[in-house]
Amino acid sequence: MKPFTCTVADVRSAKKFDPAAPNCFMIYFTYPGVIALRRHRRAHKLWNKGFYNLARFISYRTRRITGIDIHPGAKIGKGVFIDHGMGLVIGETSVIGDYCVLYHGVTLGANTFDKVDRHPKLGKHVIVFAGAKIIGPIHIGDHSIIAANAVVVKDAPENSKLIGVPAHRSSSI
């Protein structure tokens, strides 16, 4: 997948999911989530080629500029939209499927310090509302919704709606 294709899909997702989005030019240059994703894709490419220090430097500078902390090893699909983004954390072995939406304060974190696959995997079209924490090597199925401030520590099948601390499946959000 070409980086430019991802950038176009990311901008289109921002336009689709943000009713306040003025135009694609402004989204590309001023939306912190789009900027962070664009820079992450560059850092991820360097990370995969073994340029770990340079990739980490790009990640560090991106966090300073946007308030969004994405490890360069994380895998992120196309058309992802990070709305606002401040305080968002995505760990090293996280995987985010295509067309997911993440709000500010979301954490995709680990529950161990061991060098293993220790971060969450999100399917396609997952929406994670503000402040939610998804912790550990768990899988969230496609088209799932995670409520604001939920703490998810167990796998969830597709089309799940998760609420609470610890999160449990709900029929309504």
C-alpha positions in Angstrom: 0.0 0.0 0.0 1.5 3.4 -1.0 1.8 6.1 1.6 0.1 8.6 -0.6 -3.0 6.3 -0.9 -3.1 6.1 2.9 -2.9 9.9 3.2 -5.7 10.4 0.8 -7.9 7.8 2.6 -7.0 9.4 6.0 -8.0 12.9 4.8 -11.3 11.5 3.3 -12.1 9.8 6.6 -11.5 13.0 8.5 -13.8 14.8 6.1 -16.4 12.0 6.6 -16.3 11.8 10.4 -15.8 15.4 11.3 -18.8 17.6 10.5 -16.6 20.7 11.3 -14.0 19.7 8.7 -13.6 22.8 6.4 -11.8 21.3 3.3 -9.2 18.7 2.4 -6.4 21.3 2.3 -7.0 22.4 5.9 -7.4 18.8 7.1 -4.1 17.8 5.5 -2.1 20.7 7.0 -3.9 21.5 10.3 -5.5 18.3 11.7 -3.2 16.8 14.4 -4.5 13.3 13.7 -3.8 13.5 10.0 -0.4 15.0 10.6 0.5 12.3 13.2 -0.6 9.5 10.8 1.3 10.9 7.9 4.5 11.2 10.0 3.9 7.8 11.6 3.7 6.1 8.1 7.2 7.6 7.3 8.6 6.5 10.7 7.0 3.0 10.3 8.7 2.6 7.0 12.1 3.5 8.5 11.4 1.2 11.5 10.8 -1.7 9.1 14.1 -1.0 7.3 16.0 -1.1 10.6 16.5 2.7 11.0 15.2 2.5 14.6 16.8 5.7 15.9 15.6 7.9 13.1 12.1 6.3 13.3 12.0 7.0 17.1 13.2 10.6 16.5 10.3 11.2 14.1 7.9 9.7 16.6 9.2 11.8 19.4 9.0 15.0 17.3 5.4 14.1 16.2 4.4 13.6 19.9 5.8 17.1 20.7 4.0 18.7 17.8 0.6 16.9 18.1 0.3 15.3 21.5 -0.2 12.0 19.8 2.2 9.2 20.8 2.4 6.4 18.2 5.2 3.9 18.4 6.9 3.5 15.0 6.5 -0.2 15.1 2.7 0.0 15.3 0.8 -1.1 12.2 -2.0 1.2 11.1 -4.4 0.7 8.2 -5.7 3.2 5.7 -8.5 5.6 6.3 -7.9 5.8 10.0 -9.2 9.0 11.7 -7.8 10.4 14.9 -10.1 13.1 16.1 -8.5 15.7 18.4 -5.9 13.1 19.4 -4.3 14.8 22.5 -3.1 12.1 24.9 -3.7 9.3 22.4 -1.1 6.4 22.9 -0.6 3.5 20.5 2.0 0.9 21.6 4.6 -0.9 19.6 2.9 -4.1 18.6 -0.6 -2.6 18.2 -2.5 -3.2 14.9 -5.3 -0.9 13.8 -7.5 -2.0 10.9 -8.7 0.1 8.0 -11.2 3.0 8.6 -11.1 3.0 12.4 -11.9 6.1 14.4 -10.0 7.0 17.6 -10.7 9.9 19.9 -8.5 11.8 22.3 -7.1 10.1 25.4 -7.4 6.6 23.9 -4.7 4.1 24.9 -3.7 0.9 23.1 -1.4 -0.4 25.8 0.5 -3.4 27.1 0.1 -5.4 30.3 3.7 -6.7 30.4 7.2 -5.5 29.9 8.3 -8.7 28.1 9.4 -8.3 24.5 6.4 -10.2 23.1 3.3 -9.3 21.1 1.7 -7.3 23.9 -0.6 -4.7 22.5 -4.2 -4.8 21.1 -5.4 -5.5 17.6 -8.4 -3.6 16.3 -10.4 -4.9 13.4 -11.7 -2.7 10.6 -14.3 0.0 11.2 -13.8 0.1 15.0 -14.8 3.2 16.8 -13.0 4.0 20.1 -14.4 6.9 22.0 -12.6 9.4 24.3 -10.5 8.1 27.2 -11.0 4.4 26.5 -8.2 2.0 27.4 -7.6 -1.2 25.5 -4.9 -3.2 27.3 -3.0 -6.3 26.4 -2.7 -8.6 23.4 -6.4 -8.8 22.8 -8.5 -8.7 19.6 -11.4 -6.4 18.9 -13.6 -7.6 16.1 -14.6 -5.5 13.0 -17.4 -2.9 13.4 -17.1 -2.8 17.2 -17.7 0.3 19.3 -15.9 1.0 22.6 -17.6 3.6 24.8 -15.8 6.5 26.4 -13.7 5.7 29.4 -14.2 1.9 29.0 -11.3 -0.3 30.0 -11.1 -3.3 27.7 -9.0 -6.3 28.8 -10.7 -9.2 27.0 -11.2 -10.1 23.4 -14.5 -9.0 21.7 -16.1 -10.5 18.6 -17.2 -8.3 15.7 -20.1 -6.0 16.1 -19.5 -5.7 19.9 -20.5 -2.7 21.9 -18.3 -2.4 25.0 -18.9 -0.3 28.0 -17.7 0.0 31.6 -14.8 -0.8 33.8 -13.9 -3.5 33.2 -15.7 -3.4 29.8 -18.5 -5.7 29.1 -20.7 -6.2 26.1 -23.8 -4.1 25.9 -26.8 -4.0 23.6 -26.8 -0.2 23.5 -24.4 2.7 23.5 
